[in-house]
């Protein structure tokens, strides 16, 4: 049993754990969540009310930011090596049955795909260092999503998400192009050839697995940041849904 006041870290919260998180917050325990498709703006509102009732702190932290490749790209931007970022390009291609695909979370409602892509949206906003002022998105069959984010000053991000591969490994790539340089994180560069007869196989080196250690090591900063940043991400995801429904570009503040 966790003692009252000790923080609760839910790294892969499922819908059933929303009630558990609300109960812990109402009991006065700080709770740190990682985002899942069920964590909509309405769900976040309910958790925030529970936190206020219990005098506890609530934070949402994206584990994608803890990946070494993402941290390195961010460091390159912060150091000034790339200059002002002008383009973030993120591509994620997954098999239909992947746990990372929307169906893997039991998210069948309209807007599930944009919510499933919210961690990627957050990475794009984090690397650009701003919220977009215009969003345009196209979705097909709940499996393919293309998102264009336009930022004040002319910067942009382009994200595409496809969950239509046959069973097996997926593929992802992330690139940042700045005024004076560029940086890339690509599965093509992070694969090792395996020779075992016949054609060689390309085995991807998985950089996941230590996000918990990174996130738990900086709980103070996470709780200081709270949920304001994730509300911005949800506003952008809402604009993505509105753009898909209307067929037109939308501004997050208009949603």
N, C-alpha and C positions, 0 to 999 in steps of 0.2 A: 504494500500500500504506500502510495506516495504521500509524504507529509504535506500538510497544508502550507502553501507558500512556495514549495519546490516547483520549478517550471516543468511543464509537460511538453515534450517534443514529439509531434506526430509527423513522421517523415512521409508516410504514404497513407494519408487519411482517406478512408472510404466513406460513402454516404452514411453508413450506420454509425460512424464515429463522430458525426456532427453532433449528435445528442450527447455523446461522451464529452466532447470538447466544451459544449455549452454547460454541462453539469460541473466540470472542473473550474471553468471560469466563474460560474455563479458561486462556487465554494471558495473562491479567492485565490485559485492557482493560476499563475501565468501560463499561457498556452502559445506555443509557436507551431504554426501549420505550414506545410508546403502545399502549393496549389494543386487542386484536382478539378476536373470539369464540373463537379457538383458545387464547387465553391463560387456560386454566383453572387451578384450584388445583394440579393435578398438573403441568401444564407449568411453572408458576411454581416449584414445588418443584425440578424438574429444573434450571432455570436458576439457582436459588439455590445448589444443590449445586455447579454449575460455577463460580459466583462464589467460593464458599468455597475450592474447590480452587485457583483461580488468584489468590486474594487480591485480587479485583476487587470493584467496587461495582455493584450492580444497582438500577435505579430504574424505576418505572412511573408515567408522567405522562399524565393525561387531557387531550388537546388541546381538549376541549369547555370546559375551564376557561379556556383562553386566548382564547376568543371575546370580543370587546368587550362584547356584551350580558351575558354571564355575569359578566364581571369587574365591570361596572357594578352589577349586582344585588348581588354580594358586597360591593362598596364601600358600597352603601346600607345593608346590614345592619350592617357593621362600624362605620359612622359613627353608628349609633343612630337614623337617620332613620326607620326602619320599626318600631323597637321589637323586641321578641322575636318571631322568626318563628313563626307558628302553622300556616301552610299553604303548601306548595309544590305547584304544579300544573303538570305538564309533559305536553304532548301532541305526539306525532310521528306524522305520517301520510305514508306513502311509497308510491310505485308498486311493484308486485311485482318488476320488473326492476331496481330501484334498487341501485347498488353498496353502499348503506348497509343494505339489507335483509339478513337472515340468509343467504338463498340466494346473495347476491353474494360471500360469503366461503367458499362451499363447506361451510358448517356444516349438515350434515343430521342430526346426532345429536340425541337427545332433550336438551332443555335449551338448544338453540342459540339460540332466541329470547331467553330471559332473559340469556344471555351477550352477545348482540348489544346488549341494552339496558343492559349494565353501565355504559357511559359516562354514560348518563342517570341511572342510580341514583347514580353517584358525584356528579354535579352536585347531586342532591337532598340527599344526605348533607352535602355541602360547604356548601350554603346553610343547611341546618338546624343544622349544627355539631355533629351527634351521630349515633350509630348507632341504628337503631330497635330496639325491644324486641319488636315483633310485626309480622309480614308476612303479608298475605293476597293471593293472586294467582289470576287466572283466565285461561286461554289457550284459544283456539279455532283449530283447523286450522293451527297453526304460523304464523298470519298476524296474529293479534290478541292482545294481551296487556294486561291491566288489573292494576295493582299498587297496593296500599294499604300504606303504611308508617306504623306508629304509633310515636311517640317518647315517651320518658319525660317526664312533665310535661304531656302532652296534645296536643303538636304532631303534625301528620301531613303526609304527602305522598301525592299521587295522580298516578300516571303511566299513560298509556295509549299504546300503540304499535300501529299498524296498517300492514301492508304489503300492501294490497290495491287500491291505486289503479291505474287504467290508466297506461300510459307517459306521462311528463311530469313536471312539477314536483310536489314534495310540499308539505307544510305543517307548521309547527311553532309552538308557543306555549309560553311559560314565564312563570309569574307567582308572585310571593311576596307573601303577605298577613301583615303583622306586627301587633303590638299597637297601633301608632300610625300605620301607613301601609302602602301597597302599591306594588309596582313590577311592570312588565310588559315582556316582550320577545315581540312577536307579529309573525308574517309579514304580517298584515293592515296593520300600521303601517309595515312596512318594504318596501312595494311601491310602485312608480311606475307611473302610467298611461302607456301608449304608444298614441298615436292614429296609425293608419296606414290608415284606411279601415275601414268596417264598425264592429263593436263594438270599443271600446278594449280592449287587453290590459293585464294587470297583471304587471309584471316585478319579480320579487323581487330586492332588493339583497343579494348574498351577502357575509356578513361573514367568511367563511373565506378562507384563503390566506396569512395571516401567522403561523399558529400556530408554525411552525418557528422563526421569529425570536424569538417570545416565549419559547418553551421553551428554546432554545439560549442565550438571554440570561440565564438564571437556573439554570444547570446545578448550581451549588453547592447551592442550596436543594433542587433535585430529588434530588440524591444524598444529601443529609442526610435527606430524608424517606424515601428508599428505597422499600420495597415494603409496609411495614406498612399504610398506608392502603388500598392496593389489595387486600390480604388481607381487610380489612373489607368492601370492596365485593363481593368474591367470596363472602364469608360471607352477605351479604344476597342475592346472586344465587342461592346455594344454597338459602336459605330460600324464595325465589320458586319454584324448581323443586320443593321439597318440598311447598309449599302447593298448587301445581298438581296434583301427584300424589295428595295426600291429600284435597284439597277442604276443608282446614281451615287456620286461621291457624297460623303457625309462628314460633318465635323463632330468630334466627340462631345463637345459641349451642347450640341443640338439634340442629343439622344436622351 
